[in-house]
Amino acid sequence: MDKRWSLQGMTALVTGGASGIGHAIVEELAGFGAKIHVSNVGVVRPKPTIENVEDDFTFHISTNLESGYHLSQLSHPLLKASGYGSIVFISSIAGVISIGCGTSIYSLTKGALNQLARNLACEWAKDGIRSNAVAPNFIHTTLAQPFLQSAGFNESLSSRTPLGRAGEPMKLHH
């Protein structure tokens, strides 16, 4: 491997790395020699906004937003001490545009995650820490399957996606 791309001696913390996008990230980092902070967590309970109850809201906020926020807080001293660091949040296209399909709470958590990444980038730059959010469209994962199994949804997705289909987890890093 070209040493310019080596991650030998580096450590990465990946949350939600057991399947889907997180697993693809783990595989890629390991391939570059990292001892494997990507905050990759996401849950969705799709239903119309007027049917959501307090538990739905709390569940989405705590899982999709608070987890990344608190992990970043806890990681800051270690990243600062290293002299460099990078936080990468896995957000969603739903945090940027409306995707419909009963995902209002999910979407607002991903939009907030995007803003958290921008704020941390500005606040922690002085400490040598970068912060970014990646907002993929629909990717073939367990989380997306209920949507992707709908012919009507797939038709809509195809019409507004340049590749005309959902993405694959192992292609996300390219």
N, C-alpha and C positions, 0 to 999 in steps of 0.2 A: 504494500500500500504506500502511496505517496505520503511522505512525512508531513506535508503541508496540511493534510486532512486528518492526521492522526489525533485521536483523543486519549492516547496512552497517558496514564497517570491522572486523568480527569475523572471526576465522579459526577453522576447524574442521578437525581431522584425522580422517578417517574411514578405518579399516582395513577391508578386506573390502568395499569399496564398488563393486565391479564388477558385482555381480548381487544379486538377491533383496532382502532387508531392507536391506543396506548401500547398495545403489543407490537404493532409495526414500528413505533418509535423506539421501543426497547431493542428490537432486533437491529435496527439501523445504528443506534448508538453503540451497541455491543460490537457490531461489525467494524466500527472505527476505533475500537480498543477502549472505550469508556468503561469504567467500573460501574456501571449503570447506577434540573428541577423542571420537569414537565408536569404541569397540573392538568390532568386529563380526566375529568369526571363529568358525567352528564346523565341526568334522568329526565324523563318526560312522562307525564300522565295526560295525554291529549283529551281535552274535552272543551266544550264551549265555555267561554269566560263566565257566563252567568251561572254555570253549574259548579264552578270551583268553590271549594269550602276552605276554611282557614288552614286545615291540615295540608291541602294541596299546595297552598302558597308557602307555608313553612317548610314543607318537604323540599320543594324546588329551590327556595332561597338557601336553606342550610346545605344542601348537597351541591348545587351548581355554583354558588357564589361564596358563601361563608367559608367553605373548605379551602378554596384557593386563596382567599384573603388571609385566613389564619396561617396557612402553610407559608405564605410569603412573609408574614410577620416573623414567624419562627425561623425562617431561612435567612433573613436579613443579616444577622450577626455573622453567620458562617460565610455567606457570600461576600460581605464587606471585608472580613478578615482575609479572604483569599486574594483580594486585590482586583478581582474581576468576577463576574457572575452573570448569569442570564436566566430569566424566568420566562417560560413560554406557556401561555394559557391556551388550551384548545377551546375555542369559542364555537360559534356556529354562524352560518349565513343568516339564521333566524334572529341573531342579535344586531343585524345590519338592515335587513329588509323584512317585510311581512311575508311569511310563507303560508299563512292561513292555517287550516287544518287543526284548529283548537289548541294552539301552542302559545297562548298569550303569556302565561307565567314563565314557561321555559324561555321564550324569546326575551322577556325583560331581564332574566338572570344572565343571559349571554350578552345582552347589550351592556349591562352593568359590568360584566367581566371585561369587555372591551375597554370601557372607561377606566376600570381599575388598572389595566395594563398601561394606558396612557399616563395616568397619574403617577404610578410607580416609576415609569420611565423618566419622568421629569424630576420627581422627588429624590430618586436614588441614583441618578446619573453621577452626582458628586462622589458617590461611594464606589463608582466603577461597575455598577449593576445595570444591566439592560433589562427591559421588560417589553414583551410583545404578546400579541394575541393572534392566533391563526384561526380564521373563520371559514372552515370548509363548507361546501354545499352538502347535499346528502351523500353519505358514504355507506357502502354495504357493511353495516354493523348490526348487531342485535337490536340496538336502540332504534335504528331506522327501519328495520324489517316491516313493522306493521304498516308504515306508510308506503314502502316500496312494493308491498304485495297488492296494492290497489291499482288496478289498470288505469283508472281515471287520474290518479295521482302521478303515475309514471308518465302518462301522456303529457300532463302539465309540466312535469320536471324536464322531459325531453325537449319541449318547445322553448324553454327558457335557459337551457344549459348548452354551451357551445359543443360539448362532446355528445350531447343528446342522451346522456345516461348518468346514473349515480357513479360516484368514484369508488375506488378500491383502497382499503387501508394501506396496503403496501406501496401504493403509488403516491401517497400524500406527501412524503418527504422530498419528492423531486421538485 
